[in-house]
């Protein structure tokens, strides 16, 4: 019996699609726990990196153990009050869709071997092509920047993606995040600027990404100022 080539092609394509769909679903289910673990370890690594904790050569399990031992966490609201909640599980992407007064803000605290405290704030904003995010740590004076970690989703390699590089991030160390009571830390357009205690050199050709970092810093540092005033 002669086959109808069109019908055969449709049936064949449908079977292949179904088989591939089942295989993909099976792989997704099998790797779901590993994916969640990797995301959790990456987040804990970034929080620790913001206070320059040495993690080179550490396994995921070791990083999680270190995090649990040295990082404390709390949740605050826009009034600077501590509220119930799991700081680690809060997603800024979701929180920023809420009115400011309804947001829950995660705050992480690291104390070194001498007892000095460092306050780690998560940040999230928008670059040229998509979201940018990171963590900034402040020294115990709640003003001096100790370290930062930035990341992105789709910024341009060699341009906006440079926010992930040490040369850019290390510029923030020792800078003052406040000018009086006003948040004042900015990325200036291009390199070779006249810098002061509140500014860092930007990335040539990545003005929009730099502006996104500025907006992110201003908005997210401001969100914690009521809490920091109460600490002071």
Secondary structure as UniProt FT lines:
FT   HELIX           5..49
FT   TURN            50..52
FT   TURN            56..57
FT   HELIX           60..70
FT   STRAND          71..76
FT   TURN            78..79
FT   STRAND          82..83
FT   HELIX           87..89
FT   HELIX           92..95
FT   TURN            96..97
FT   HELIX           100..102
FT   STRAND          105..111
FT   TURN            113..114
FT   STRAND          117..126
FT   STRAND          131..138
FT   TURN            140..141
FT   STRAND          144..152
FT   TURN            157..159
FT   HELIX           160..164
FT   HELIX           166..169
FT   HELIX           170..172
FT   TURN            173..174
FT   STRAND          178..179
FT   TURN            180..181
FT   STRAND          182..183
FT   STRAND          186..188
FT   TURN            197..198
FT   STRAND          199..201
FT   TURN            204..205
FT   HELIX           207..222
FT   TURN            223..224
FT   HELIX           225..231
//
